[in-house]
Amino acid sequence: MTTVTLCLIVKNEEDCLKRCVDSVRDVVSEVVIVDTGSSDATPKIAGGLADTYAEFPFQGDFSKARNKALSLASGDWVLFLDADEEVPATSAEALPGLLANAAPEVGGMTLLRYNFFRDAGFYTTPELKLHRRRPGVRYERAINESLWGSIVGAGAEVAASGLVLNHFGHCRSLVSREEKAARYLATFETESARDPADPFFPAFRALILRTLGRFEEARDLAERARSLAPDSALINMFYAHVTRALGHPERTLAAYQHALSLAPDDPALLNMTGVALLEAGRADAAAEFFNAVARVDPTYIHARINLGLVAQAQERWSDAVELFAEALAANPAFGHYDWNSHLEIDPFRATHFETPFGYRGLGYHLAYSRMRAHQQEA
């Protein structure tokens, strides 16, 4: 039987730690939790949830903390989550069979992570969360830490799992989000000074500055990153994200199309090209790209939401209802909504979203389309 260890490093996560562990408790063999310096009830909660609990004071290096947790794991595979993440039931149920049948050359797997905001907006990131436990496989880099290089360096492959993961870190208060952004900016700036030729550090700084509304600085850094890696589809996509925040629809579309030319089957780029087309008022063309996303990678469930928004723009209300309902059934977290979002003044969060500007959350669009469909039928 294939065994799985759930690993977490935590600090002041009393509000969400139990939900995270509970989301996968039935499909993992053991739970390892390492606390890096909590001042709330997290250590007590973690001690009750974990099979192995340890404390490891944070030293400014996330890889060191994660590798401490890995050193305590004993499973064939490791699922490494953050406390503000939860695995939806359908993905959790599929996990044991997925790992039992994994090809021997696969050393790690990504999950598509949906990063939600309080107002139900979201963006996605493929995250390397699953890996075969091997002595030489360890996290690298102090921040934006990753196992990718270690796994590939050991002669193994990283594959897409076809599973999804929900992340609610952006549902914290605006103050805490901005404090975290400031910490990450400082760390990325330090790392960039150490390795000025690495395009990812200015690229990630650009994305963070975009979230703070510092668009001109973000543009300069995004352009610097692109000059360092002109043929990288990912770096060019980051540049397009920043361009979109500046409010230039045609320039944004051109930037996404250029990135897509470097990676024609990339589902994230197909989706964002469709978003740019829809924002430019070209709904029919946008639909072609959203349909392509669904063919290339069904894990990108939000392609159905964007197709629903196309139907809404074309006043095909029944079609919109069907598409929105399908997305909600596939991942109920799309229905997440916190009324406190109305109390925040955060005009820049929508620059993250992988839906057109004006998206109000799936619950709103589903309810409105149902109302209009009913009126249309009356």
C-alpha positions as CSV (number, residue, x, y, z in Angstrom):
1,M,0.0,0.0,0.0
2,T,1.3,3.5,-0.9
3,T,1.7,5.6,2.2
4,V,1.4,9.4,2.2
5,T,2.8,11.9,4.8
6,L,1.1,15.3,5.1
7,C,3.7,17.9,6.0
8,L,3.0,21.5,7.1
9,I,5.1,24.3,8.5
10,V,3.0,26.8,10.5
11,K,3.0,30.0,12.4
12,N,-0.1,31.6,14.0
13,E,-2.6,29.5,12.0
14,E,-5.1,28.7,14.7
15,D,-8.1,29.7,12.6
16,C,-7.4,27.4,9.6
17,L,-5.0,24.6,10.6
18,K,-7.7,22.0,11.5
19,R,-9.7,22.6,8.3
20,C,-6.6,22.0,6.3
21,V,-5.7,18.7,8.0
22,D,-9.3,17.5,8.0
23,S,-9.5,18.0,4.2
24,V,-7.0,15.1,3.7
25,R,-6.9,13.2,7.0
26,D,-8.7,10.2,5.6
27,V,-6.2,9.7,2.7
28,V,-2.9,10.3,4.4
29,S,-0.9,7.9,6.6
30,E,0.6,10.4,9.0
31,V,0.7,14.1,9.7
32,V,3.9,16.0,10.4
33,I,3.6,19.6,11.6
34,V,6.5,22.0,12.4
35,D,5.8,25.2,14.2
36,T,8.2,28.1,13.3
37,G,7.3,30.4,16.2
38,S,3.6,30.8,16.9
39,S,2.3,33.1,19.6
40,D,-1.4,31.9,19.4
41,A,-3.0,28.6,20.0
42,T,-1.4,26.9,16.9
43,P,1.1,24.7,18.9
44,K,-1.7,23.3,21.0
45,I,-4.0,22.6,18.0
46,A,-1.0,21.2,16.0
47,G,-0.1,18.9,18.8
48,G,-3.6,17.4,18.8
49,L,-3.6,16.9,15.0
50,A,-0.1,15.7,14.3
51,D,1.4,12.3,14.5
52,T,4.7,14.1,14.8
53,Y,5.0,17.7,16.0
54,A,8.2,19.7,16.3
55,E,9.3,23.3,16.8
56,F,11.9,25.0,14.6
57,P,12.4,28.8,15.0
58,F,12.2,30.6,11.7
59,Q,15.6,31.7,10.4
60,G,14.5,33.8,7.4
61,D,14.8,30.7,5.2
62,F,11.6,28.9,4.2
63,S,13.5,26.0,2.7
64,K,15.2,25.2,6.0
65,A,11.9,25.0,7.8
66,R,10.3,22.8,5.1
67,N,13.3,20.5,5.0
68,K,13.0,20.1,8.8
69,A,9.5,18.8,8.2
70,L,10.7,16.5,5.4
71,S,13.3,15.0,7.7
72,L,10.4,13.8,10.0
73,A,8.3,12.2,7.3
74,S,8.2,8.5,6.7
75,G,5.6,8.0,3.9
76,D,6.4,6.9,0.3
77,W,5.0,10.2,-0.9
78,V,4.8,13.6,0.8
79,L,1.9,16.0,0.4
80,F,3.2,19.4,1.6
81,L,0.4,21.9,2.2
82,D,0.1,25.4,3.8
83,A,-2.3,25.8,6.7
84,D,-4.6,28.1,4.7
85,E,-5.0,25.5,1.9
86,E,-7.7,22.8,1.6
87,V,-8.0,19.9,-0.8
88,P,-11.6,19.6,-2.1
89,A,-13.3,16.3,-1.6
90,T,-13.1,15.1,-5.2
91,S,-9.4,15.7,-5.4
92,A,-8.8,14.1,-2.0
93,E,-10.7,11.0,-2.9
94,A,-8.7,10.6,-6.2
95,L,-5.3,11.0,-4.4
96,P,-4.7,7.4,-3.3
97,G,-5.3,5.9,-6.7
98,L,-3.3,8.6,-8.4
99,L,-0.2,7.8,-6.3
100,A,-0.6,4.1,-6.4
101,N,-0.6,4.2,-10.2
102,A,2.1,6.9,-10.7
103,A,4.7,6.0,-13.3
104,P,8.1,5.2,-11.7
105,E,9.8,8.1,-13.5
106,V,7.5,10.6,-11.9
107,G,9.1,12.1,-8.8
108,G,6.7,15.0,-8.2
109,M,3.3,16.2,-9.1
110,T,1.6,19.7,-9.4
111,L,-1.9,20.6,-8.3
112,L,-3.7,23.5,-9.7
113,R,-4.2,25.9,-6.8
114,Y,-7.1,28.3,-6.8
115,N,-6.1,31.4,-4.8
116,F,-9.3,33.0,-3.5
117,F,-10.1,36.5,-2.3
118,R,-12.9,37.5,0.1
119,D,-15.1,38.7,-2.7
120,A,-14.8,35.3,-4.5
121,G,-12.3,36.5,-7.1
122,F,-9.4,34.2,-7.8
123,Y,-6.3,33.4,-9.7
124,T,-4.5,30.1,-10.2
125,T,-1.0,28.7,-9.9
126,P,0.3,25.2,-10.6
127,E,2.0,24.2,-7.3
128,L,4.4,21.3,-6.8
129,K,2.8,19.8,-3.7
130,L,3.3,16.1,-4.1
131,H,6.6,14.3,-4.3
132,R,8.2,10.9,-3.7
133,R,10.1,10.9,-0.5
134,R,13.8,10.6,-1.3
135,P,16.9,11.5,0.8
136,G,18.3,13.9,-1.8
137,V,15.1,15.7,-2.6
138,R,15.0,18.9,-0.6
139,Y,13.6,22.4,-0.9
140,E,15.9,25.1,-2.4
141,R,16.0,28.9,-2.1
142,A,15.1,31.1,1.0
143,I,11.9,32.3,-0.6
144,N,9.7,31.1,-3.4
145,E,11.2,27.8,-2.3
146,S,10.8,24.8,-4.6
147,L,11.6,21.1,-4.9
148,W,11.6,21.3,-8.7
149,G,15.3,21.5,-9.3
150,S,16.0,18.9,-6.7
151,I,13.6,16.4,-8.3
152,V,14.8,17.0,-11.8
153,G,18.4,16.9,-10.6
154,A,17.7,13.4,-9.2
155,G,16.7,12.2,-12.7
156,A,13.0,12.2,-12.1
157,E,10.1,14.1,-13.7
158,V,7.4,16.5,-12.5
159,A,3.9,15.8,-13.9
160,A,0.5,17.4,-13.6
161,S,-1.7,15.5,-11.2
162,G,-5.0,16.6,-12.6
163,L,-6.1,17.6,-9.0
164,V,-7.0,21.0,-7.6
165,L,-6.3,22.8,-4.4
166,N,-8.0,25.7,-2.7
167,H,-6.0,28.5,-1.1
168,F,-7.7,31.1,1.2
169,G,-4.6,33.1,2.2
170,H,-5.9,36.2,0.4
171,C,-9.1,36.0,2.4
172,R,-7.1,37.5,5.4
173,S,-7.5,41.1,6.2
174,L,-6.1,43.8,3.8
175,V,-3.6,44.9,6.5
176,S,-2.2,41.4,6.9
177,R,-2.0,40.9,3.1
178,E,-0.1,44.2,2.7
179,E,2.3,43.3,5.5
180,K,3.0,40.0,3.9
181,A,3.5,41.8,0.5
182,A,6.0,44.1,2.1
183,R,8.0,41.2,3.6
184,Y,8.1,39.4,0.3
185,L,9.2,42.5,-1.5
186,A,12.1,43.0,0.8
187,T,13.2,39.3,0.5
188,F,12.8,39.3,-3.3
189,E,14.9,42.5,-3.5
190,T,17.6,40.9,-1.4
191,E,17.6,37.8,-3.5
192,S,17.6,39.8,-6.7
193,A,20.7,41.7,-5.5
194,R,22.5,38.3,-4.9
195,D,21.6,37.0,-8.4
196,P,20.8,39.9,-10.7
197,A,20.6,37.6,-13.8
198,D,17.7,35.6,-12.4
199,P,14.5,37.0,-14.1
200,F,12.1,35.5,-11.6
201,F,13.0,37.9,-8.8
202,P,12.2,41.1,-10.7
203,A,9.1,39.4,-12.2
204,F,7.7,38.4,-8.8
205,R,8.5,41.8,-7.4
206,A,6.5,43.3,-10.3
207,L,3.5,41.1,-9.5
208,I,3.6,42.1,-5.9
209,L,3.9,45.8,-6.7
210,R,0.9,45.4,-9.1
211,T,-1.2,44.3,-6.1
212,L,-0.2,47.5,-4.2
213,G,-1.2,49.8,-7.1
214,R,2.5,50.7,-7.8
215,F,2.0,50.1,-11.5
216,E,4.8,52.1,-13.0
217,E,7.4,50.4,-10.8
218,A,5.8,47.1,-11.6
219,R,6.1,47.8,-15.3
220,D,9.8,48.7,-15.1
221,L,10.5,45.5,-13.2
222,A,8.4,43.3,-15.6
223,E,10.3,44.8,-18.5
224,R,13.6,44.1,-16.8
225,A,12.6,40.5,-16.2
226,R,11.5,40.1,-19.9
227,S,14.9,41.5,-21.1
228,L,16.6,38.8,-19.0
229,A,14.4,36.0,-20.4
230,P,12.8,37.1,-23.7
231,D,11.9,33.6,-24.7
232,S,10.3,32.5,-21.4
233,A,6.5,32.1,-21.8
234,L,6.1,32.5,-18.0
235,I,8.0,35.7,-17.7
236,N,6.2,37.1,-20.7
237,M,2.8,36.1,-19.1
238,F,3.9,38.0,-16.0
239,Y,4.7,41.0,-18.2
240,A,1.2,40.8,-19.7
241,H,-0.4,40.6,-16.2
242,V,1.3,43.9,-15.3
243,T,0.3,45.4,-18.7
244,R,-3.3,44.5,-18.0
245,A,-3.2,46.3,-14.6
246,L,-2.1,49.4,-16.5
247,G,-5.4,49.4,-18.4
248,H,-4.3,49.0,-22.0
249,P,-6.6,46.3,-23.5
250,E,-5.0,46.1,-27.0
251,R,-1.5,46.2,-25.6
252,T,-2.5,43.5,-23.1
253,L,-3.9,41.3,-25.7
254,A,-0.7,41.6,-27.8
255,A,1.4,40.7,-24.7
256,Y,-0.7,37.6,-24.0
257,Q,-0.6,36.6,-27.6
258,H,3.2,36.9,-27.7
259,A,3.5,34.8,-24.6
260,L,1.1,32.2,-26.1
261,S,3.3,32.0,-29.2
262,L,6.1,30.7,-27.0
263,A,3.8,28.1,-25.4
264,P,0.8,27.4,-27.6
265,D,-0.8,24.8,-25.4
266,D,-0.4,26.5,-22.1
267,P,-3.9,26.5,-20.5
268,A,-3.2,29.6,-18.4
269,L,-2.1,31.6,-21.4
270,L,-5.1,30.3,-23.5
271,N,-7.4,31.4,-20.7
272,M,-5.8,34.9,-20.2
273,T,-5.8,35.5,-24.0
274,G,-9.5,34.7,-23.9
275,V,-10.0,37.1,-21.0
276,A,-8.1,39.9,-22.9
277,L,-10.4,39.3,-25.9
278,L,-13.5,39.4,-23.8
279,E,-12.3,42.7,-22.1
280,A,-11.8,44.1,-25.6
281,G,-15.4,43.3,-26.5
282,R,-14.6,40.3,-28.7
283,A,-16.8,37.6,-27.1
284,D,-16.9,35.1,-30.0
285,A,-13.2,35.0,-30.3
286,A,-12.8,34.7,-26.5
287,A,-15.0,31.7,-26.4
288,E,-12.7,29.8,-28.8
289,F,-9.8,30.2,-26.3
290,F,-11.9,29.2,-23.3
291,N,-13.1,26.1,-25.2
292,A,-9.4,25.3,-26.0
293,V,-8.5,25.5,-22.3
294,A,-11.2,22.9,-21.5
295,R,-9.7,20.6,-24.1
296,V,-6.1,21.0,-23.1
297,D,-6.6,20.8,-19.3
298,P,-10.0,20.1,-17.7
299,T,-8.4,21.0,-14.3
300,Y,-8.8,24.7,-15.3
301,I,-12.4,24.6,-14.1
302,H,-12.7,28.4,-14.4
303,A,-12.7,28.2,-18.2
304,R,-16.4,27.2,-17.7
305,I,-16.9,30.4,-15.6
306,N,-15.4,32.5,-18.4
307,L,-17.6,30.7,-21.0
308,G,-20.5,31.5,-18.8
309,L,-19.5,35.2,-18.8
310,V,-19.3,35.0,-22.6
311,A,-22.9,33.6,-22.6
312,Q,-23.9,36.4,-20.2
313,A,-22.5,39.0,-22.5
314,Q,-24.4,37.5,-25.4
315,E,-27.6,37.3,-23.3
316,R,-27.7,33.5,-23.5
317,W,-29.0,33.3,-20.0
318,S,-29.8,29.5,-19.8
319,D,-26.4,28.6,-21.2
320,A,-24.8,30.9,-18.6
321,V,-26.7,29.2,-15.8
322,E,-25.6,25.8,-17.0
323,L,-21.9,26.7,-17.2
324,F,-21.9,28.5,-13.9
325,A,-23.6,25.6,-12.2
326,E,-21.1,23.1,-13.7
327,A,-18.2,25.1,-12.3
328,L,-19.7,25.3,-8.9
329,A,-20.4,21.6,-8.7
330,A,-16.8,20.9,-9.8
331,N,-15.3,23.1,-7.1
332,P,-17.8,24.4,-4.4
333,A,-15.1,26.9,-3.2
334,F,-16.1,29.1,-6.1
335,G,-19.2,29.9,-4.0
336,H,-17.0,31.2,-1.2
337,Y,-17.9,34.8,-0.2
338,D,-17.1,37.0,2.7
339,W,-19.3,40.1,3.2
340,N,-16.3,41.8,4.9
341,S,-14.9,42.4,1.4
342,H,-17.3,45.3,1.2
343,L,-15.5,47.0,4.1
344,E,-12.1,46.9,2.4
345,I,-10.7,49.6,0.2
346,D,-8.6,47.4,-2.2
347,P,-9.1,48.6,-5.7
348,F,-6.2,46.5,-7.1
349,R,-7.3,43.0,-6.1
350,A,-9.2,42.6,-9.4
351,T,-5.8,42.8,-11.3
352,H,-5.1,39.3,-10.0
353,F,-8.3,37.7,-11.3
354,E,-8.3,35.3,-14.2
355,T,-11.8,36.5,-15.2
356,P,-12.7,39.7,-16.9
357,F,-12.7,42.9,-14.9
358,G,-16.1,43.3,-13.4
359,Y,-16.4,39.7,-12.1
360,R,-18.5,39.7,-8.9
361,G,-18.2,36.2,-7.8
362,L,-19.8,33.0,-9.1
363,G,-22.8,33.3,-6.7
364,Y,-23.7,36.7,-8.0
365,H,-23.4,35.8,-11.7
366,L,-25.3,32.5,-11.2
367,A,-28.2,34.2,-9.4
368,Y,-28.4,37.0,-11.9
369,S,-28.4,34.7,-14.9
370,R,-31.1,32.5,-13.3
371,M,-33.2,35.6,-12.8
372,R,-32.7,36.7,-16.4
373,A,-33.3,33.2,-17.8
374,H,-36.6,33.0,-15.9
375,Q,-37.6,36.4,-17.3
376,Q,-36.7,35.3,-20.8
377,E,-38.9,32.2,-20.5
378,A,-41.9,34.0,-19.0
